[in-house]
């Protein structure tokens, strides 16, 4: 009835005072995918928190990362739901046993259909603030997204000469390497920020 629909578990901590847990994607027949946090319950692994399912069969999501986007000392979970068809960037906060959506913004894709590469988006520190780097729906622009007063806001954008098809890797505090259909390209993040 349920399957893990993921290539690798992600060991994450939502707060420094909490134990590490596994973030994974689980799908249920008829409901599509959802995010789950899996932790120890005694000597057993158990789902400790989960997001709502997408709600439609055969619909998937791809995590962006787990970082403190609003500066409150607790990490949020960011993911793109339906990255192949009108992807929506969603940010969740844990509230008890639920991962509750606190913000969303349309127009993203962080996965190429049929590939195993899941790293087309990532969190990065820019100017002392955590931001999300996520390609637009066509994967021809790298969007820089901030969580501001409970809303996701685009604070920068870099046009790219070809679609993003491979992982985004941090080269230095101000430069990322983006895997494009035509090869790797270094992007200076400050050049992408809105002026």
N, C-alpha and C positions, 0 to 999 in steps of 0.2 A: 504493500500500500504506500510506503514511503521509501525513498532512496536518497542517498547523498548524491548530489549532482554537482560535483566539484572535483578538481584535480588534486588539490592539496589542502589540508587543514591549516589554519592560521592561528598560531598561539598569540593571544593578545591579553592585555590588561586594560580595563576601563578606568581604573584608578590605582594609584601606587599602593594603597592600603588593601587592595583586593587580590585574591589569588588569580593566577593566569588561567584563562579558559580558551577553548578552541572555538573559533568562528568558522562556520561552515554553511554551505547551501544545501537545503533539503527540499525535495519536491514530493508532493502528494498528488496521486491521480485525481484529475478533475480540478485542481486548485493552482497548479503551477508552483513556482519556487518561493522559498522564504529563507530569511537568515535565521540561524540558530546559534546560540551560545551553549557550549557543552562543557560542563565542569564535573568535578568529583562530588558525589553524594555518598558519603561513607567510602566504600571501596568500589563503587560503581560509577560509570560515566552516565550522566543524565542531562537532558536539555534543561538549562537553567533560565533561559530567556529566549524569546523568539519574536520575529516581526510577523505581521499579517502576511499571508500568502498573496501572490499577485492576483489570484482569483480567476484565472483563465488557464485551461490546460495548455501544456506545451509552451509555457512562457518562463523565461529564465532571467536571472540577474547576475551581475558581476560586481563583487566588492571593489571599491576604490581604496579604502584604507580605514584604519582606526586611529584617530588622533583627536586631541583637544582643539576643536575649532573655535570655541567661544571663550577660551581662557578661564574657565571655571574650575580647572583641575581634574575634570572627568572627561574621558574621551568619548567622542561621538563615533558612530559607525556610518560610513558613507558607501553607497552602492548605486549602480546604474541598473534600473529595472528595464527589461525589454530592450537591450542595447542594439538589437538588429532591426527594430521597428519602432521608431519614435522614442528613443531612450529617454528616461526620466532619471535625473540625479536626485537621490533621496538621502536625507540625513536622519539618523535615528539616535535616540537617547534611551538608555536602559531605565525603566521604571518598574522595579520589582521583577516580575517574570515576563515582562513585555519589552520588546524593542519598539518604541513609539516613534513614528515619523514626526519630526519637528519642522522640517523644511523640505521643499522640492522645487526643482527647476527643470524645464523641458529642453530637449535638443541636444542629446549626448549619445555617443557610442564609444564604448571602451572594449569592444571585442569584434574580431573579424569572423563572420560565420564560418564554421567548419575548421577553425584552427584551435590549437591548444594553448596559445599565448593569452594569458589573462592580465598581463601587466601594462596595458595601454593607457593606464591612468595611475595617479599616485598623489599622496600628500607631499607637500614640500614647505619648507620654511622660507618665506620671502620677507625681507625687511623686519624680521622679528615676529612675524605672524604666520600661523599655519594656514596654508591655502591648499586647494585641490586643483590638480592639473588634469583636465579631462578633455579629450577631443570632442568637437561638435559632431552632429549626427552624420555628416559626410566624412568625418575624420580628416578634414582639410584645414582646420583651425584648432589650435591648442588653446582652450579656454582656462583662465585662472579664476577660480571661484572662492569667495569668502562667505562665511556665515556671519552676518551682521544683524544684530537685534532680532534674531530669530528668523531671518530670511537669507536665502542663498542669493548672492549678488555677484555678477561678473565684474571683476576689477581689472581684467586685462585679457588680451587675445593676441595670439601670434598666427599669422597666415603661414601655411606650409606649402611647399611646391608639389607635394604628392601626399596621398592618404597615409595616415599612421597605420602601420601593420604589425609593429613589433614593440617591445617593451620601452618604457621611458625610464632612463637611468640617470641618477644624480651624478654629475661629474665634479662639481664644486658647489659651494653655497649659492652661486648665482647662475650656474649653467647646468642644463640637462641635455642628455643625448636622447633623441627621439628616433625610433626605428620607423622609417618610411618605406613605401613600396620601392623607392629608388635607392635605398641605403640609409645609413645613419646620418643624422644632422644635429649639430649642436645648436641649442637655443639659449640665448642670454635672457633670463627671465625678466630682468628690469626693463629690457627693450619692449616687452609685451604689455607692461602695465599702462593703464589708461592715464593720459596726461591731463 
